[in-house]
């Protein structure tokens, strides 16, 4: 190889001058002569080797990739936008509140992240279609990453207290929005040649949590099965589909529950790691799923729960 020949020439020169110290100018002159003696092809090979060693491993890099993250102005969504943007992705996000959106975008731009945003209520069919048209125009008809993060819950004392309107609202916001956005994004993800969808589910989709989560849990459990089905159906289009299922994470959505001393104590008892999670501990997994490195990983629901979902009866 060119670099081996170059190093051999250096070694020979140094060996022939072992009786005296080399000056910087002498060594520079001799190196220039040696490099000149290399053929054009050998110089190109040596330059390519240097570039290859300095180039970041693309398996762990999102630079140049495009992403849509729904519900990105607070909680998990905010952390996910920051995580993928920090890895180099060009991100578009959406939220219902224009003021919060503007503030978040200002914050991200100060950090040097490439993030844009638009107001959108993902529970609305028309607004989802408008959002995806905007994304298609913004990213020239291609999308590398879709993170279906937007979601909510309605707290009632028991399952019997939920109305038909409550049920419809939760299903529209948590499930139908993610389903429809995935449909709309499919041609864009396919056009990218290596698309990724990540659904933000919940540990409540895996195990029973409490009476206030019946409808919410059902919407997230359906999301888990949607993850599996789309992973199988869209694999032929080079689209990977996975989900994350967090337990209690410190976000605005969980704040009311964690503020209750009894609930907080019970959460710690049921969690082997004896603490709640942080948004960054979820966003890092989402970003990992979007990277090229885990290219054979699809159709999985990853629980991020400090061991809660596998915890049995503890005597200690």
Secondary structure, 3 states (H helix, E strand, C coil): CHHHHHHHHHHHHHHHCCCCCCCHHHHHHHHHHHHHHCCHHHHHHHHHHHHHHHCCCHHHCCCCCEEEEECCCCHHHHHHHHHHHHCCCEEEEEECCHHHHHHHHHHHHHCCCCEEEEECCCCCHHHHHHHHHHHHHHCCCCCCEEEECCCCCCCCCCHHHCCHHHHHHHHHHHHHHHHHHHHHHHHHHHHHCCEEEEEECCHHHCCCCCHHHHHHHHHHHHHHHHHHHHHHHCHHHCEEEEEEEECCECCHHHHHHHCCHHHHHHHHHHCCCCCCECHHHHHHHHHHHHCCCCCCCCCCEEEECCCHHHCCCCCC
